Amino acid sequence: MFDELAGAVGGLEIPLYGDALAAVLRIADQLNARIAAAVDDFDRTGGWEIEGATSITAWLRDRGGVARPQAGQLLRTGRRFRDLPVLSAAARDGVLSGGQVQAVVSTVTEATVPVFAEQEAELVPKLAELGPPDLVSVLGRWQAQAETAVGAYDGLPEEPDRSLYLSRTFQDRWEGSFSLDGESGAWVDKAIQEASTRDRDGDRLRLAAERRADALVDVCRWFLEHRDRPSGSRHRPSLNMLVTVDDQHQLSGGVVGGPQLAPATLGRLACDCVLHKVVLGADGGLLRFGRSTRTVPVGLWNALVVRDLHCRFPGCDRPAHWSEAHHAVAWDEGGLTDAENLVLLCSRHHHRLHRPG
């Protein structure tokens, strides 16, 4: 079946006129609705756990090549379909477009799902007739009424007032989105306004979006440099430097778990930072301790972090600070506490590898 589907898609030539393109988009929406429902079923049956993934989101990223924001959207959509069968059927049959479905999914919260479920047989056909502007307006009014009525449902979890999503994407870019309540949004808006009004390097020709992005980075950097310190003091940035025995003047490095930094950037940071040196042997190998210790010393741990960056179990990207050093050949069986015999594993996968069999 999937070979036939792949063959049909591979041989598809979309005519360059509006009706054909609109028809293909509707078919894609129907397929995406079925995929979302299947993802929810796969999540509930724990198929991802059987394959060793840490979560359904991690499985989607590793096996499905799905970025984190899209993975989260698939999960939310599939879960709403489970609770709202009329909405699910309308999406699978093409009665609702993908955009209409996402508008509903974004509006209906855990607290208001029961309200929508009671009304969906009447609501869904009416929503299907609305274009994007009217749909957003109608759903906004419905949301206000549903949140007023939801007090009648006891024990439902409240939606968070604030949420933020931030993910590293291709080519070391970062993408994200956030949703804030009125007060929190005002604080963030004011901080960015204040930080973005400064004349950075005399350049006033940059776009407003660029200035806001620079302002957000400045606010975060200021916090990291001054957190939990008496007034007037600050934290200096930590810089991981790889220094070889043969060449003590070579400067290279970057953010652990992040991108490599340009030499000019490293030079600027090195002027005012805390240096953590990871010393390599003459052959480029990392520190070795052999059988002298089972516990991984700090220096060797830092070297493993620089080398592995995150849990190395296939498909897992849990960061180094969530990980533990694992002896590939067990220390009890003669394994050495050397970099060649050590690998970073998150706690979940470390325990998994130590289970009998």
Secondary structure, 3 states (H helix, E strand, C coil): CHHHHHHHHHCCCCCCCHHHHHHHHHHHHHHHHHHHHHHHHHHHHCHHHHCCCCCHHHHHHHHCCCCHHHHHHHHHHHHHHHHCHHHHHHHHCCCCCHHHHHHHHHHCCCCCHHHHHHHHHHHHHHHCCCCHHHHHHHHHHHHHHHHHHHHHCCCCCCCCCCEEEEEECHHHCEEEEEECCHHHHHHHHHHHHHHHCCCHHHCCCCCHHHHHHHHHHHHHHHHHHHCCCCCCCCCCCEEEEEEECCCCCCCCCECCCCCECCHHHHHHHHCCCEEEEEEECCCCCCCECCCCCCCCCHHHHHHHHHHHCECCCCCCCCEHHHEEEEECCCHHHCCCCEHHHEEEEEHHHHHHHCCCC
